[in-house]
Amino acid sequence: MGGFGSGRGQCGKDTTSDMRPLDIRRLQSDGLLTPGRAFGWHWTRNGKEVASIQMRTKDDRVIFIYSTRSNGGELRPMEYPVYLEWTPCNLGGRRAWFLCPAQGCGRRVAILFGGSIFACRHCHKLAYQCQRETDDDRAMRRADAIRRRLGWGAGIANPEGGKPKGMHWRTFEQLKARHDDFVHVSLAGMAKRLGLLGRQLDDIRADMDSWS
């Protein structure tokens, strides 16, 4: 695991997707927060384990046990408690939260991110992935979200499909209009970054329309 607060990416910040998350909602749904439980958790990349942690659960805390290596140094064993807080749910039952163990924090959070210590995204100074997006990246992501809803193939360069069965025409037309607006913003942004002229952008859009 990397060092606490180390390894900043572009824009001066790592993002939440660069780190190894530990989501207490998953632990709770898997029944792992019962006092007296001991279990392991691991993270994989391309099917291979890249990090792991052992945990022991007590009434009001989870003991984290793992090894960390900072700046290429030797592995250091780590063992410390992460306290829990429980809040009632509207429909009954309780929801568990981590209290961030970083010194001076104690925020109530659902997710901790692995470093030399596990801490909340504020303590690791993490941005969300979408905070690094350009306007055209964001437009492309939103266009893809609409394509998924319509059952079309992912990627704005792929052909458009038709109206999904059971969807009202008015809903379909509204979604398609929003999709087309997002595609235009995405293409315009890409053209600007690549130094394409307006005519070249029109040619790209015309080619895409011909595929539909």
C-alpha positions in Angstrom: 0.0 0.0 0.0 1.2 3.5 -0.7 2.1 6.1 1.8 -0.5 8.3 3.5 -1.2 11.3 1.3 1.5 10.4 -1.2 1.6 9.9 -5.0 -0.4 12.9 -6.3 -1.6 12.5 -9.9 -2.5 15.1 -12.4 -4.3 18.2 -11.1 -2.3 17.7 -7.9 -4.6 15.0 -6.5 -5.1 11.3 -6.7 -8.7 10.3 -7.2 -10.9 7.9 -5.3 -10.5 5.4 -8.1 -6.7 5.5 -7.6 -6.9 4.1 -4.1 -8.0 0.8 -2.5 -11.5 1.4 -1.0 -13.0 -0.4 2.0 -16.8 0.1 2.1 -18.4 -0.6 5.4 -21.8 -1.2 3.6 -20.3 -4.2 1.9 -18.9 -5.5 5.2 -22.3 -5.0 6.9 -24.3 -6.6 4.0 -21.9 -9.6 4.1 -22.5 -10.0 7.9 -18.9 -9.4 8.8 -19.5 -6.8 11.5 -20.8 -9.3 14.1 -18.6 -9.0 17.2 -16.0 -11.7 17.5 -15.6 -12.2 13.7 -12.2 -12.4 12.1 -11.8 -12.2 8.4 -9.6 -11.1 5.5 -10.2 -8.7 2.7 -8.2 -8.3 -0.5 -8.0 -6.2 -3.6 -7.3 -7.5 -7.1 -6.2 -6.0 -10.4 -6.5 -8.0 -13.6 -7.4 -11.1 -11.6 -4.3 -10.8 -9.3 -4.2 -9.9 -5.7 -2.5 -6.6 -5.1 -3.2 -5.9 -1.4 -4.9 -7.5 1.5 -5.9 -6.8 5.1 -7.0 -8.8 8.1 -9.8 -7.6 10.4 -11.2 -8.5 13.8 -14.6 -7.1 14.8 -15.5 -6.0 18.3 -18.7 -4.3 19.7 -17.7 -0.8 18.8 -14.7 -1.2 16.5 -12.9 -3.1 13.8 -9.2 -3.9 14.3 -7.2 -3.4 11.1 -4.1 -5.6 10.7 -1.8 -5.3 7.6 1.6 -4.4 6.4 2.6 -1.2 4.6 5.6 0.0 2.7 6.3 3.7 2.4 8.5 5.2 -0.4 10.0 1.8 -1.2 11.1 1.1 2.3 10.7 -2.1 4.3 7.3 -3.5 5.2 6.0 -2.2 8.5 3.3 -4.1 10.4 0.2 -2.0 11.3 -2.5 -2.8 13.8 -5.0 -0.3 15.1 -8.8 0.1 15.8 -11.3 1.9 13.6 -14.3 2.8 15.7 -17.8 2.4 14.4 -21.0 4.4 14.8 -24.5 3.1 14.2 -27.5 5.1 13.0 -31.1 4.0 12.7 -32.6 3.4 9.2 -35.9 4.9 8.3 -37.4 1.4 7.6 -35.9 -0.2 10.7 -32.5 -1.7 11.4 -29.2 0.1 11.8 -26.5 1.4 9.4 -22.9 1.2 10.3 -20.3 3.9 9.7 -16.5 4.1 10.0 -15.1 6.9 12.1 -12.0 8.0 10.2 -9.0 7.0 12.3 -6.6 9.7 11.0 -5.4 12.0 13.7 -7.7 15.0 14.2 -10.4 13.7 11.9 -13.0 11.3 13.2 -15.4 12.0 10.3 -18.3 9.5 9.9 -17.9 7.9 6.5 -19.0 4.8 4.6 -15.6 4.3 2.8 -12.0 4.4 3.9 -9.1 4.4 1.5 -6.0 2.4 2.0 -2.6 4.1 2.4 -0.1 3.8 5.2 -3.2 4.2 7.2 -6.8 3.8 6.1 -8.5 7.2 6.1 -11.3 9.1 4.5 -11.0 10.8 1.2 -10.6 14.3 2.8 -7.6 13.1 4.8 -6.0 11.5 1.7 -6.8 14.7 -0.2 -8.6 12.7 -2.8 -10.8 14.1 -5.6 -13.6 12.2 -7.1 -12.8 10.9 -10.6 -15.5 13.2 -12.1 -13.6 16.3 -10.6 -10.8 15.6 -13.1 -13.0 15.4 -16.1 -13.0 18.0 -18.8 -16.4 19.3 -20.0 -16.2 17.1 -23.0 -15.2 14.0 -20.9 -18.2 14.7 -18.7 -20.5 15.1 -21.7 -19.3 11.8 -23.2 -20.0 10.1 -19.9 -23.5 11.5 -19.7 -24.2 10.6 -23.3 -23.1 7.0 -22.5 -25.4 6.9 -19.5 -28.3 7.8 -21.8 -27.2 5.2 -24.3 -27.2 2.5 -21.6 -30.8 3.6 -20.6 -31.9 3.3 -24.2 -30.1 0.0 -24.7 -27.7 1.3 -27.3 -24.1 0.3 -27.6 -21.7 2.2 -25.5 -19.5 4.9 -27.1 -20.7 8.0 -29.0 -18.9 6.8 -32.1 -21.2 3.7 -32.3 -24.5 3.8 -34.2 -27.6 4.9 -32.5 -30.4 2.5 -31.8 -34.2 2.9 -31.8 -36.7 3.4 -29.1 -36.8 0.7 -26.4 -39.9 -1.3 -26.3 -42.4 0.1 -23.8 -40.8 3.6 -23.6 -43.1 6.5 -24.4 -42.1 8.4 -27.6 -42.0 11.7 -25.7 -39.5 10.2 -23.2 -37.4 8.7 -26.0 -37.3 12.0 -27.9 -36.3 13.9 -24.8 -33.5 11.5 -24.0 -32.3 11.4 -27.6 -32.2 15.2 -27.7 -30.1 15.3 -24.5 -27.9 12.6 -25.9 -27.3 14.6 -29.1 -26.5 17.7 -27.1 -23.9 15.8 -25.0 -22.4 14.4 -28.1 -22.1 17.8 -29.7 -20.4 19.2 -26.5 -18.0 16.2 -26.4 -17.0 16.4 -30.0 -16.5 20.2 -29.8 -14.3 19.7 -26.8 -12.3 17.0 -28.5 -11.9 19.1 -31.6 -10.6 22.0 -29.6 -8.1 19.9 -27.7 -6.9 18.3 -31.0 -6.8 21.6 -32.9 -9.4 20.6 -35.4 -11.3 23.2 -37.4 -15.0 23.7 -37.3 -15.3 22.1 -40.8 -13.5 19.0 -39.6 -15.9 18.7 -36.7 -18.9 19.0 -39.0 -17.4 16.2 -41.1 -16.9 14.0 -38.1 -20.5 14.6 -37.0 -21.8 13.9 -40.5 -19.9 10.6 -40.6 -21.5 9.6 -37.3 -25.0 10.6 -38.5 -24.4 8.4 -41.6 -23.8 5.4 -39.3 -27.1 5.7 -37.6 
